[in-house]
Amino acid sequence: MPTQVQSYNATTGTNALTAEQAEFYQDAMLERLTPELVWTEYGEKKAIPKNKGASTSWRRLNNLAVSTTALTEGVTPDGVNLDIVKINATVKEYGNWTKTSEFLNLTGLDPIMTEAAELMGENAGQSINVITRDIVAAGTNVLYANGRTSRATITATDKITAIDIIKARRAMRRAKVKPLTLPGGGKGYVAIVHTDVIADLMQTDEWKKANVENNTQGFKDGVIGKLYGIWFIDADEGVVFPAAGAGGIDVYGTIFLGKGGYGLPDIGGSMKPDIIVHGAGSAGTADPLNQFNTIAWKCAFTVVRLQELAILRYESAASV
């Protein structure tokens, strides 16, 4: 009997699981959750205390013009005004759930509740990943491959090149974007790259020279290479714009990141998804024959772009 999958709805009733059972299902969920969160690794986390509302804000001071005029003795020069930008963010809830038959749980050959908990963990990770990716990738700071001027003009031959990576690095440096502090230690810019694009990059002579002949022991988990001071992250859920290029080809987005590009507000740890399991009969009169179990995940978070110059989207074609 197949499970019935629905969008998230609030559930009622008490959880009939023991504390030991609930802990087991939570562990099963997190085992599949952790590897999926590629896009949340490089945002600025900001905690919101519980019971303090769902909104927060960042304040950014824009750069001042350099001062190159010498002071005149005894004369106080005119001051300058601070340019303060306030960026607001409001946390939202996300989740999903499924229903299983208690009869299936009793007679089935597989541990359906455990497998459903693992599947929910994977679904939570992928959902958070995609939500973050889509917001981060929707910025206005864009570089097109091979000198193209728009997404629609990119052709099948306009693939990622070393010279374009140099241009992306130059754009970040000119904008005075600071490097990220990487989760595993060290600093540098990061590029999150679609798997199809990284396959082309790995075939270039520049990549082979930097990552095959040189020492790669310093690479961290998730990093598949380094070029010109930029760490490259292979993302199977990378950015792609289907049929958006010339002749209807797919266009891919490589996201170059520096410090302070985007933020992730979190109310009391609620960004970490909870798994919610209700055993048969816990719904009371809504389940009078104790026939159904439900397994769900829920979290509360949001994503906000903080500094467009620290998020550069490079658009290119790719071999498929």
C-alpha positions as CSV (number, residue, x, y, z in Angstrom):
1,M,0.0,0.0,0.0
2,P,1.7,3.3,-1.0
3,T,2.1,6.2,1.3
4,Q,0.0,9.3,0.8
5,V,2.2,12.4,0.5
6,Q,0.7,15.8,1.2
7,S,1.9,19.3,1.8
8,Y,2.5,20.3,5.4
9,N,-0.5,20.8,7.6
10,A,-0.6,21.2,11.4
11,T,-1.2,18.0,13.3
12,T,-3.0,17.7,16.6
13,G,-3.0,15.2,19.5
14,T,-0.1,13.9,21.6
15,N,2.9,12.0,20.4
16,A,2.5,8.4,21.4
17,L,6.2,7.6,21.0
18,T,8.5,7.0,24.0
19,A,11.4,9.4,24.4
20,E,13.8,6.6,23.2
21,Q,11.7,6.1,20.1
22,A,11.6,9.8,19.3
23,E,15.3,10.1,19.7
24,F,15.9,7.2,17.3
25,Y,13.7,8.7,14.6
26,Q,15.4,12.1,15.0
27,D,18.8,10.4,14.5
28,A,17.5,8.6,11.4
29,M,16.4,12.0,10.0
30,L,19.7,13.8,10.6
31,E,21.7,11.1,9.1
32,R,20.3,12.0,5.7
33,L,19.9,15.7,6.4
34,T,23.5,16.8,7.0
35,P,25.1,16.1,3.6
36,E,22.4,18.1,1.7
37,L,23.0,21.6,3.2
38,V,25.6,22.9,0.7
39,W,24.0,26.4,0.1
40,T,23.6,27.2,3.8
41,E,27.3,26.8,4.6
42,Y,28.5,30.2,3.5
43,G,25.8,32.6,4.8
44,E,26.0,34.7,7.9
45,K,24.0,33.1,10.7
46,K,22.0,35.4,13.0
47,A,20.2,34.2,16.1
48,I,16.8,35.6,17.1
49,P,15.9,34.8,20.7
50,K,12.7,32.9,21.3
51,N,9.6,35.0,22.0
52,K,11.2,38.1,20.4
53,G,9.3,38.1,17.2
54,A,10.0,36.6,13.7
55,S,11.9,39.5,12.2
56,T,15.4,40.8,12.4
57,S,17.6,43.2,10.5
58,W,21.2,43.7,9.4
59,R,22.8,47.2,9.1
60,R,25.5,47.8,6.6
61,L,27.8,50.8,6.5
62,N,28.7,51.6,2.9
63,N,32.3,52.6,2.1
64,L,33.4,56.2,2.5
65,A,35.4,58.0,-0.2
66,V,39.1,58.0,0.6
67,S,40.5,61.2,2.1
68,T,43.5,62.5,0.2
69,T,43.4,66.2,1.2
70,A,45.9,67.3,3.9
71,L,44.5,69.0,7.0
72,T,45.0,72.7,7.4
73,E,46.4,73.6,10.8
74,G,43.7,74.9,13.1
75,V,40.9,74.2,10.6
76,T,38.3,71.5,11.2
77,P,37.2,70.1,7.8
78,D,33.7,69.3,7.0
79,G,32.5,65.9,8.2
80,V,30.9,63.2,6.1
81,N,27.6,61.5,6.5
82,L,27.4,57.8,7.2
83,D,25.6,55.8,4.6
84,I,23.7,53.1,6.6
85,V,21.6,50.5,4.8
86,K,19.1,48.5,6.8
87,I,18.1,45.1,5.5
88,N,15.1,43.4,7.1
89,A,14.3,39.7,7.1
90,T,11.3,37.7,8.5
91,V,11.5,34.0,9.3
92,K,9.0,31.7,7.7
93,E,8.0,28.1,8.5
94,Y,8.5,25.2,6.1
95,G,7.7,21.6,6.3
96,N,6.2,18.4,4.8
97,W,4.5,15.3,6.1
98,T,3.3,11.8,5.0
99,K,0.8,9.3,6.3
100,T,1.4,5.5,6.6
101,S,-0.9,2.7,7.4
102,E,-0.5,1.0,10.8
103,F,-1.4,-2.3,9.1
104,L,1.5,-1.8,6.7
105,N,3.7,-1.1,9.7
106,L,2.5,-4.3,11.2
107,T,2.8,-6.6,8.1
108,G,5.3,-4.9,5.8
109,L,8.7,-6.5,5.1
110,D,10.6,-3.2,5.6
111,P,10.8,-0.9,8.6
112,I,8.6,1.7,7.0
113,M,8.6,4.2,9.8
114,T,12.4,4.4,10.0
115,E,12.7,4.7,6.2
116,A,10.0,7.4,6.1
117,A,11.9,9.3,8.8
118,E,15.1,9.1,6.7
119,L,13.2,10.2,3.6
120,M,11.8,13.2,5.5
121,G,15.3,14.1,6.6
122,E,16.5,14.0,3.0
123,N,13.5,16.0,1.9
124,A,14.1,18.6,4.6
125,G,17.8,19.0,3.5
126,Q,17.0,19.3,-0.2
127,S,14.1,21.8,0.5
128,I,16.3,24.1,2.7
129,N,19.1,23.8,0.1
130,V,16.9,24.7,-2.8
131,I,15.2,27.6,-1.0
132,T,18.6,29.1,-0.1
133,R,20.0,28.5,-3.5
134,D,17.1,30.2,-5.3
135,I,17.3,33.3,-3.2
136,V,21.1,33.6,-3.3
137,A,21.2,33.1,-7.1
138,A,18.5,35.7,-7.8
139,G,21.0,38.7,-7.4
140,T,21.7,41.5,-9.8
141,N,25.5,41.1,-10.0
142,V,26.1,39.1,-13.2
143,L,29.0,38.1,-15.4
144,Y,28.3,36.3,-18.7
145,A,30.6,33.8,-20.3
146,N,32.9,34.7,-23.2
147,G,31.9,38.3,-23.2
148,R,28.2,37.7,-23.8
149,T,25.9,40.5,-22.7
150,S,22.8,38.5,-21.7
151,R,21.5,35.1,-20.8
152,A,19.6,34.7,-24.0
153,T,22.8,35.3,-26.1
154,I,24.8,32.4,-24.5
155,T,25.6,29.7,-27.0
156,A,26.5,26.0,-26.5
157,T,30.2,26.9,-26.9
158,D,30.3,29.5,-24.2
159,K,31.6,27.2,-21.5
160,I,33.5,28.1,-18.3
161,T,37.1,29.2,-18.9
162,A,40.1,30.1,-16.7
163,I,40.0,33.7,-18.1
164,D,36.4,34.1,-17.0
165,I,37.3,32.9,-13.5
166,I,40.0,35.5,-13.4
167,K,37.4,38.1,-14.5
168,A,35.1,37.0,-11.7
169,R,37.9,37.3,-9.1
170,R,38.9,40.7,-10.5
171,A,35.3,41.9,-10.0
172,M,35.2,40.7,-6.4
173,R,38.6,42.3,-5.7
174,R,37.7,45.6,-7.3
175,A,34.5,45.7,-5.2
176,K,36.7,45.2,-2.1
177,V,34.8,42.0,-1.2
178,K,36.5,40.3,1.7
179,P,37.2,36.5,1.6
180,L,35.1,34.1,3.5
181,T,36.2,32.2,6.6
182,L,35.7,28.6,5.4
183,P,33.8,26.1,7.7
184,G,36.9,23.9,7.8
185,G,39.3,26.7,8.4
186,G,41.2,29.1,6.2
187,K,40.0,32.0,4.1
188,G,39.1,32.6,0.4
189,Y,36.4,33.2,-2.1
190,V,34.0,30.3,-2.8
191,A,32.4,29.2,-6.0
192,I,29.4,26.9,-5.9
193,V,29.3,25.2,-9.2
194,H,26.8,22.9,-11.0
195,T,28.1,19.4,-11.6
196,D,27.8,19.8,-15.4
197,V,29.9,23.0,-15.3
198,I,32.6,21.5,-13.0
199,A,33.0,18.6,-15.5
200,D,34.0,21.2,-18.2
201,L,36.3,23.1,-15.8
202,M,38.2,19.9,-14.8
203,Q,39.2,19.4,-18.4
204,T,41.0,22.7,-18.7
205,D,44.8,22.8,-18.6
206,E,44.7,25.5,-15.9
207,W,42.6,23.3,-13.6
208,K,44.8,20.3,-14.1
209,K,47.9,22.3,-13.4
210,A,46.5,23.7,-10.1
211,N,44.7,20.6,-8.8
212,V,46.4,17.5,-10.2
213,E,50.1,18.4,-10.2
214,N,50.0,20.5,-7.0
215,N,49.4,19.3,-3.5
216,T,45.6,19.0,-2.7
217,Q,45.8,17.8,0.9
218,G,44.4,21.1,2.2
219,F,41.0,20.6,0.5
220,K,38.1,20.5,2.9
221,D,34.9,18.4,2.7
222,G,32.9,19.4,-0.3
223,V,35.7,21.2,-2.0
224,I,36.8,19.6,-5.2
225,G,39.5,22.1,-6.2
226,K,41.1,25.5,-6.0
227,L,42.0,28.0,-8.7
228,Y,43.3,31.5,-8.4
229,G,42.5,31.6,-4.7
230,I,38.9,30.5,-5.2
231,W,37.6,27.3,-3.6
232,F,35.2,25.3,-5.9
233,I,32.3,23.4,-4.4
234,D,30.6,20.8,-6.6
235,A,26.8,21.1,-6.2
236,D,24.5,18.5,-7.8
237,E,21.7,21.0,-6.9
238,G,23.4,23.9,-8.7
239,V,21.9,26.8,-10.5
240,V,20.4,26.1,-13.9
241,F,18.1,28.1,-16.2
242,P,16.4,25.6,-18.5
243,A,16.2,26.5,-22.2
244,A,17.1,30.1,-21.4
245,G,20.1,30.4,-23.8
246,A,20.5,30.8,-27.6
247,G,18.7,28.1,-29.4
248,G,17.0,26.9,-26.3
249,I,20.1,25.6,-24.5
250,D,20.3,25.4,-20.7
251,V,22.2,28.1,-19.0
252,Y,24.1,27.4,-15.8
253,G,24.9,29.8,-12.9
254,T,28.2,29.5,-11.0
255,I,27.8,31.6,-7.8
256,F,31.0,33.3,-6.5
257,L,30.7,34.3,-2.9
258,G,32.6,36.6,-0.5
259,K,32.1,37.5,3.1
260,G,28.7,39.0,4.0
261,G,26.9,38.0,0.9
262,Y,23.8,36.6,2.4
263,G,22.3,36.0,5.8
264,L,20.3,33.2,7.5
265,P,18.2,34.3,10.5
266,D,17.4,31.5,13.0
267,I,14.9,31.7,15.9
268,G,16.3,29.6,18.8
269,G,17.8,26.9,16.6
270,S,14.6,26.4,14.6
271,M,16.5,26.3,11.3
272,K,17.5,22.8,12.3
273,P,14.4,20.7,11.2
274,D,12.5,18.8,13.8
275,I,11.0,15.4,12.9
276,I,7.5,14.9,14.2
277,V,6.1,11.4,14.5
278,H,2.5,10.7,15.6
279,G,1.6,7.0,16.2
280,A,-1.6,5.4,15.3
281,G,-4.4,6.5,17.6
282,S,-2.8,9.8,18.7
283,A,-5.3,11.8,16.6
284,G,-8.2,10.7,18.8
285,T,-11.5,10.7,17.0
286,A,-9.8,11.7,13.7
287,D,-8.3,8.2,13.8
288,P,-11.0,6.1,15.6
289,L,-9.6,2.7,14.6
290,N,-5.9,3.6,15.2
291,Q,-5.1,3.0,11.6
292,F,-2.6,5.7,10.6
293,N,0.8,7.0,11.6
294,T,2.2,10.4,10.4
295,I,5.8,11.4,9.9
296,A,6.7,15.0,9.3
297,W,9.5,17.6,9.4
298,K,9.2,21.3,10.1
299,C,11.7,24.2,10.4
300,A,11.6,28.0,10.5
301,F,14.2,30.2,8.7
302,T,14.7,32.6,5.8
303,V,17.4,33.8,3.5
304,V,18.3,37.3,2.6
305,R,20.9,38.8,0.3
306,L,22.9,41.3,2.2
307,Q,25.5,42.6,-0.3
308,E,25.1,42.1,-4.0
309,L,28.7,42.8,-4.7
310,A,29.7,39.8,-2.6
311,I,27.5,37.5,-4.7
312,L,28.5,37.2,-8.3
313,R,26.5,35.0,-10.7
314,Y,28.6,33.7,-13.6
315,E,26.4,32.3,-16.4
316,S,27.7,29.9,-19.0
317,A,26.8,26.8,-21.0
318,A,27.9,23.3,-20.1
319,S,28.6,20.0,-21.8
320,V,25.8,17.4,-21.1
